[in-house]
Amino acid sequence: MKKLKRSGWVRFSKISMLAVLLLGIALSSDSYAAAVSEEGEKVYTAADIKITDAQRKAAEAFYRGKTIQWVTYAQMDGSTGMMLRILMKYFPKYIPGNPRMGSAQVLVGGGGLVSANYLYNRGARDGTEMGQISGGTHRAYIFKRKGVEFDLNKFTWIADYLSQNYRLIMTRKGIGVDTIEQLLKASRVNMGVMEVGHNFYNEMRLGVYLLGIKFNIIPAYSAGEQDLALERGEIDGKVDAAATFMTQKQNWIEQGKVVIQWQTEPTRFSKVPNVPTILELAKKYANPPLGPKDLALMQTNWDLGRYARYLAMPPGVPIERVLAIQEAVGKMTEDKEFQEEFSRLTGFEPKFTPGHILLETFQRLSDQPKEILDFWLKLSGPEPLPKR
């Protein structure tokens, strides 16, 4: 494995280093699946940020009387902008020194690259400028797309503030594919999705490749149109975000409208504990059996689609300010009032993942062989998939 790249503030513990190394080594062993599964639906808290009293006091002295400016890739009248407004409302009281929240500079373009490039190259490096980073930013870097003007591994990653992106693959109940065994034998199953390359599309294609399921994926429906088409019987199934589905459409299960065939992360989502994961199904039904390349492909798919809402600062921010800001995000997401308002206004549940976990994820992606990354691009594209 390549030497880990890191910014000046990152300090991996021996345990963190060992975990990253084991993930890479395990690609060639049967212990890989078990090692990934042990990650679980990890719940991180502010206590996971190891900041000393001296560092907290130094951050307090710096931030007292300061103003934190924001950069975002999305218009403020949309859902992402709403999330930022809520963050800016609750964030100050948890930052030592209680700094003011300044304005949000909206830099739209390039799928988030314009704002990411600005933050990395021109943002203030003293801890007074933060940014919302698009979930597509790390993909652009990993696949060396035009317009990237930053090193993903040198950003000062603060946190992700949404829950892990569990997704559910579901089919209409009563059409002859109510079990995974029936689904495996079905000659054609029409599945709706928004577009080729969407995360939901990729999850279905992974099922096609690993399990041999004959999904006919139709990339022509908006989210609302998919729901209507499924209820009308125009399509046989779809994919949905687990957190959103279990909050807004759980009655579909109770009313017997759908069967959830599998969920997409390596571990089960707590709200649907009886639904198997794609990893479990692939270990049982894949023919030929799973090999190291299959596992690497799955890991790549998880890492590329797992996190969606990042907070970051430019490189070089002093360590005590980074840790104080990270701890503040953790404390904010534990605030019951914040949780209620965030969920009510956005439809999502806030959840804290600290910056060093994001960096480990991005480093795994950076270290994946080109062969695996190229194959993932085929998975997310329109061409027929090769046989295993």
URJO-V737826 format. One record per residue. N is the residue number from 1. SS is DSSP state (A for helix, B for strand, O for the rest). PSI is psi as a letter, one per 30 degrees, with the letter a starting at -180 (* if undefined). NEAR is the number of other C-alpha atoms within 10 Angstrom. Layout:
[[N	SS	PSI	NEAR] [N	SS	PSI	NEAR]]
This chain:
[[1	O	k	10] [2	O	l	9] [3	O	k	7] [4	O	k	15] [5	O	k	14] [6	O	l	19] [7	O	l	15] [8	O	f	13] [9	O	f	18] [10	O	k	17] [11	O	j	12] [12	O	k	13] [13	O	l	9] [14	A	e	8] [15	A	e	9] [16	A	e	14] [17	A	e	13] [18	A	e	11] [19	A	e	14] [20	A	e	16] [21	A	e	13] [22	A	e	15] [23	A	e	18] [24	A	e	15] [25	A	e	13] [26	A	f	18] [27	A	f	18] [28	A	g	14] [29	O	l	11] [30	O	f	13] [31	A	f	14] [32	A	e	18] [33	A	e	18] [34	A	e	11] [35	A	e	15] [36	A	e	17] [37	A	e	16] [38	O	f	11] [39	O	e	10] [40	O	a	14] [41	O	i	16] [42	O	k	12] [43	O	j	11] [44	O	k	14] [45	O	l	18] [46	A	f	20] [47	A	f	10] [48	A	f	13] [49	O	j	18] [50	O	i	12] [51	O	k	18] [52	O	l	12] [53	A	e	10] [54	A	e	10] [55	A	e	17] [56	A	e	20] [57	A	e	16] [58	A	e	16] [59	A	e	23] [60	A	e	19] [61	A	e	13] [62	A	e	18] [63	A	f	21] [64	O	k	14] [65	O	f	11] [66	O	l	16] [67	B	k	17] [68	B	k	18] [69	B	l	18] [70	B	k	22] [71	B	k	24] [72	B	l	25] [73	O	f	24] [74	O	k	23] [75	O	k	15] [76	O	f	16] [77	O	g	9] [78	O	a	10] [79	A	e	14] [80	A	e	17] [81	A	e	18] [82	A	e	17] [83	A	e	21] [84	A	e	18] [85	A	e	16] [86	A	e	16] [87	A	e	18] [88	A	f	18] [89	A	e	12] [90	A	f	18] [91	A	e	22] [92	A	e	20] [93	A	f	15] [94	A	f	18] [95	O	k	24] [96	O	k	21] [97	O	f	19] [98	O	h	16] [99	O	l	20] [100	B	l	19] [101	B	k	18] [102	B	a	14] [103	B	l	12] [104	B	j	22] [105	B	j	16] [106	B	j	18] [107	O	j	18] [108	O	k	14] [109	O	k	12] [110	A	g	16] [111	A	g	16] [112	A	f	20] [113	A	e	25] [114	A	e	19] [115	A	e	25] [116	A	e	31] [117	A	e	19] [118	A	e	16] [119	A	e	26] [120	A	e	22] [121	A	f	13] [122	A	f	11] [123	O	l	22] [124	O	k	18] [125	O	g	18] [126	O	g	15] [127	O	g	26] [128	O	g	21] [129	B	k	21] [130	B	l	24] [131	B	k	27] [132	B	k	26] [133	B	k	26] [134	B	k	22] [135	O	f	18] [136	O	f	17] [137	A	e	22] [138	A	e	23] [139	A	e	17] [140	A	e	18] [141	A	e	21] [142	A	e	20] [143	O	g	15] [144	O	h	10] [145	O	l	10] [146	O	k	10] [147	O	f	12] [148	O	k	19] [149	O	h	14] [150	O	l	18] [151	O	j	14] [152	A	e	23] [153	A	f	20] [154	A	f	19] [155	O	l	21] [156	B	j	29] [157	B	k	28] [158	B	e	27] [159	B	l	25] [160	B	k	26] [161	B	g	23] [162	B	l	18] [163	O	l	21] [164	O	k	24] [165	O	i	18] [166	O	k	23] [167	B	l	23] [168	B	k	27] [169	B	k	23] [170	B	l	20] [171	B	l	26] [172	B	k	21] [173	O	k	18] [174	O	g	11] [175	O	g	11] [176	O	g	12] [177	O	h	19] [178	O	f	17] [179	O	l	13] [180	A	e	17] [181	A	e	10] [182	A	e	11] [183	A	e	20] [184	A	f	18] [185	A	f	13] [186	O	k	14] [187	O	f	11] [188	O	k	14] [189	B	j	18] [190	B	j	16] [191	B	k	23] [192	B	k	28] [193	B	l	24] [194	O	e	20] [195	O	l	16] [196	O	k	17] [197	O	f	18] [198	O	l	14] [199	A	e	22] [200	A	e	23] [201	A	e	24] [202	A	e	20] [203	A	e	25] [204	A	e	23] [205	A	e	26] [206	A	e	23] [207	A	e	21] [208	A	e	18] [209	A	e	19] [210	A	e	23] [211	A	f	21] [212	O	g	18] [213	O	k	20] [214	O	i	19] [215	B	k	21] [216	B	j	17] [217	B	k	22] [218	B	j	16] [219	B	i	16] [220	O	g	13] [221	O	k	15] [222	O	l	13] [223	A	e	14] [224	A	e	9] [225	A	e	14] [226	A	e	22] [227	A	e	17] [228	A	e	14] [229	A	e	16] [230	A	e	20] [231	A	f	16] [232	A	f	10] [233	O	g	12] [234	O	f	13] [235	O	l	21] [236	O	f	23] [237	B	l	27] [238	B	l	27] [239	B	k	25] [240	B	l	22] [241	B	k	17] [242	A	e	23] [243	A	e	20] [244	A	e	15] [245	A	e	15] [246	A	f	16] [247	A	e	14] [248	A	f	11] [249	O	g	13] [250	A	f	13] [251	A	f	13] [252	A	e	16] [253	A	e	13] [254	A	e	9] [255	O	g	8] [256	O	g	11] [257	O	e	15] [258	B	l	24] [259	B	k	21] [260	B	j	22] [261	B	e	19] [262	B	l	23] [263	B	l	28] [264	O	f	28] [265	O	l	28] [266	O	f	24] [267	O	l	21] [268	O	k	21] [269	O	k	23] [270	A	f	10] [271	A	f	11] [272	A	i	14] [273	O	f	11] [274	O	f	11] [275	O	k	16] [276	O	l	20] [277	B	l	22] [278	A	e	24] [279	A	e	23] [280	A	e	17] [281	A	e	17] [282	A	e	20] [283	A	e	16] [284	A	e	12] [285	A	f	17] [286	O	k	18] [287	O	j	12] [288	O	l	10] [289	O	l	12] [290	O	k	17] [291	O	l	14] [292	A	e	14] [293	A	e	15] [294	A	e	18] [295	A	e	20] [296	A	e	23] [297	A	e	20] [298	A	e	22] [299	A	e	22] [300	A	e	20] [301	A	e	22] [302	A	e	19] [303	A	e	20] [304	A	f	20] [305	A	g	21] [306	O	e	21] [307	O	k	23] [308	O	f	17] [309	B	j	17] [310	B	l	21] [311	B	k	22] [312	B	l	23] [313	B	l	28] [314	O	l	27] [315	O	l	25] [316	O	g	17] [317	O	k	20] [318	O	k	15] [319	A	e	18] [320	A	e	22] [321	A	e	25] [322	A	e	25] [323	A	e	23] [324	A	e	27] [325	A	e	24] [326	A	e	27] [327	A	e	26] [328	A	e	22] [329	A	e	28] [330	A	e	26] [331	A	e	18] [332	A	e	26] [333	A	f	23] [334	O	f	16] [335	O	j	12] [336	A	e	10] [337	A	e	11] [338	A	e	18] [339	A	e	17] [340	A	e	12] [341	A	e	14] [342	A	e	20] [343	A	e	14] [344	A	e	11] [345	A	f	12] [346	A	f	15] [347	O	g	14] [348	O	l	16] [349	O	k	18] [350	B	k	21] [351	B	k	21] [352	B	k	24] [353	B	j	26] [354	B	l	25] [355	A	e	23] [356	A	f	19] [357	A	e	16] [358	A	e	19] [359	A	e	23] [360	A	e	20] [361	A	e	19] [362	A	e	19] [363	A	e	21] [364	A	e	19] [365	A	e	23] [366	A	f	21] [367	A	f	15] [368	O	k	18] [369	O	k	11] [370	A	e	12] [371	A	e	10] [372	A	e	18] [373	A	e	20] [374	A	e	12] [375	A	e	15] [376	A	e	19] [377	A	e	13] [378	A	e	17] [379	A	e	25] [380	O	g	21] [381	O	a	16] [382	O	f	15] [383	O	l	8] [384	O	k	10] [385	O	k	15] [386	O	l	9] [387	O	k	8] [388	O	*	13]]
